[in-house]
Amino acid sequence: MPRVLSIAGTDPSGGAGIQADLKSITASGGYGMCVTTSLVAQNTCGVREVFTPPLEFLTAQLAAVFDDVTVDAVKIGMLGDADTIRTVRTWLSEHPVPVVVLDPVMIASSGDRLLQAEAEQALRDLVPLVDVITPNIPELAVLCQKEPAQTFDEAHEQAANLAAATGTTVIVKGGHLCGQDAGNTAVFPDGTCAHVRTPRLDSRNTHGTGCSLSSSLATRLGVELLQHTEAAEHTEAAEYTAEQSVLTSEDTHRALQWSTRWLHESIAAGAGLQVGSGEGHGPVDHAARARRLEAAASAYPWHHLLATTDSEGNTLDGTSPERLLPVSPVPAGEAVVKPAGPWTAALWAAGGETWHQILDLPFVRALGDGTLDEDLFAFYLDQDALYLRDYSRALATLSARADTAEAQVHWAAGAHEAIAAESQLHEGWLANRARLGGPSPITMGYTNFLRASAAGDDYVVGAAAILPCYWLYEEVGAVLSSQNHADHPYAEWLSMYGGEEFAAEVARSLAEVERAFETASPAQRVRAARAYLSACVYEREFFDQAHRALR
């Protein structure tokens, strides 16, 4: 875990400054420390007063940290004046740190300059001594002594000139420009760049985003550097020292990807904090990702596996469609492919909450609007190919157990189509992409559940477990295909959804499951209904897993 020091001012309302830095460092996987340059009386509406302690106290704070703790990365924020800048510069020159990220706090949100001309020049002199800087558009202009950029191309040109002149990587922050892509671009001293896309959010919760991004980036760069060190130790290579920065442009790109995605999620969740009067810009939710992953890691049994009565106290005994499953707290709405009868209608209604959770997943939303990152899509494709292989086996098993020739032919045809789709993935989409080499825990859990249900339980249970992959895939496909267009980055993939032939296969699957429920015993129906909802939950987890693995 990287030990990351923030050198910055305060924000008693918690959304910016060292308060935001410490939250960001923790959220990004580091151990946070702070040295205070200025005590700032501010909130989400603005700055009221600033008190700068004596420089001797700044030096005392730095000494207290460096005398006792190895510092792997530093984030520099508000420095305030030329003397403070020179003090920090001298200290870091005498106490080298592997990673230094500078967030040049120079321009207030009102547009007013926060530093005197002497301090601005001192900050320019500091830039060549750090690894990465994260200016906003007005600050980039001040550093370059130009007018603020109005377009990404102008900002990129300024960043490229600054990076070449200083040898420091410059982050161009797209959130301060116009356009639907609010992503960030790392511009390297050699003129190359790496862009991380992220969709623009309509949110007033942007207080402290600059502080949060820079401290998160410093932490993730520290993570990358520690991984290099660990690899060197394992291969008995020479140890890296503070003076030997081994960060590559690929390291910076990966770190920026992580921090950009994390901050986007934090901004999106910020309104839920309900912090601030609403007159200013509220803070971001630094812990949104952590809570999402905590919920995903829950080991508590799914609700539908525990429920024995409905909300009115009636026993869920499978004697009728109304006594099959607990009622979903969220109405399912109308399905594109209609249920085949009362039993499958009960299944669809019971899965309403999970169905809407699937539609609201970041992965599904981003795939639909075209903002999904390539590596997340590649992860999904890789796991989908592995899933289809075992799904085909489950269908083949179900075919062998079916009690009618029509059902046998239907499930066998599905098995063939699944393995053909896997082959198409290998030959097409996955041909030039790196593979993970094996199934994820979610993929393995889902396919093992399907194969066990098809082979080891009653026929109706296996058929119900198989159904969500048909039905939900078709329903998700209908939503996604409606967003497809010629310039969509995943147009070819989305065009595979929504075909009439597959919709007919879904309808046949529904008819067979309806028939199986009609002839099953009440106890078999209850187990089958639970298997259906379990598969729905697995479908949700399958779509969501890329964000857990790569964020």
FENMOUR-V250078 format. One record per backbone hydrogen bond with DSSP energy under -1.0 kcal/mol. CO is the residue of the C=O (numbers start at 1). NH is the residue of the N-H. If there is no record, write none. Layout:
co: [CO,CO]
nh: [NH,NH]
This chain:
co: [2,3,3,4,5,6,7,8,9,11,16,17,18,19,20,21,22,23,24,25,26,31,33,35,38,39,40,41,41,44,46,49,51,54,54,55,56,57,58,59,60,61,62,63,65,65,73,74,75,76,79,81,82,83,84,85,86,87,88,89,90,91,99,100,100,101,102,103,104,106,108,112,116,117,118,119,120,121,123,126,127,131,132,133,136,137,138,139,140,141,151,152,153,154,155,156,157,158,159,160,161,162,163,169,170,172,173,174,180,183,184,185,186,187,188,192,194,196,198,201,204,206,208,209,210,211,212,213,214,215,216,217,218,219,220,221,222,223,224,225,226,227,228,229,230,231,232,233,241,248,249,250,251,252,253,254,255,256,257,258,259,260,261,262,263,264,265,266,267,269,270,271,282,284,285,287,288,289,290,291,292,293,295,302,303,303,308,310,314,315,320,323,341,342,343,344,345,346,347,349,351,352,353,354,355,356,358,361,362,363,364,365,366,366,366,373,374,375,376,377,378,379,380,381,382,383,384,385,386,387,388,389,390,391,392,393,394,395,396,397,404,405,406,407,408,409,410,411,412,413,414,415,416,417,418,419,420,421,422,423,424,425,430,440,441,442,443,444,445,446,447,448,449,450,451,452,458,459,460,461,462,463,467,467,468,470,471,472,473,474,475,476,477,478,480,481,485,488,490,491,493,494,499,500,501,502,503,504,505,506,507,508,509,510,511,512,513,514,515,521,522,523,524,525,526,527,528,529,530,531,532,533,534,535,536,537,538,539,540,541,545,546]
nh: [31,72,73,33,75,35,77,37,18,14,20,21,22,23,24,25,26,27,28,30,29,4,6,8,10,51,42,48,49,281,43,41,39,57,58,59,60,61,62,63,64,65,66,67,68,69,5,101,7,103,81,85,86,87,88,89,90,91,92,93,94,95,74,131,132,76,134,105,106,114,111,108,120,121,122,123,124,125,127,129,130,169,102,171,140,141,142,143,144,146,155,156,157,158,159,160,161,162,163,164,165,166,167,133,187,185,176,177,200,174,196,172,194,170,191,188,186,184,182,203,206,209,212,213,214,215,216,217,218,219,220,221,222,223,224,225,226,227,228,229,230,231,232,233,234,235,237,236,244,252,253,254,255,256,257,258,259,260,261,262,263,264,265,266,267,268,269,285,270,272,273,274,207,286,288,291,292,293,294,295,296,297,298,305,306,307,316,313,310,317,323,318,345,346,347,348,349,350,351,352,355,356,357,358,359,360,361,365,366,367,368,369,370,371,372,377,378,379,380,381,382,383,384,385,386,387,388,389,390,391,392,393,394,395,396,397,398,399,400,401,408,409,410,411,412,413,414,415,416,417,418,419,420,421,422,423,424,425,426,427,428,430,433,444,445,446,447,448,449,450,451,452,453,454,455,456,462,463,464,465,466,467,470,471,472,474,475,476,477,478,479,480,481,482,483,484,488,491,494,495,496,497,503,504,505,506,507,508,509,510,511,512,513,514,515,516,517,518,519,525,526,527,528,529,530,531,532,533,534,535,536,537,538,539,540,541,542,543,544,545,549,550]
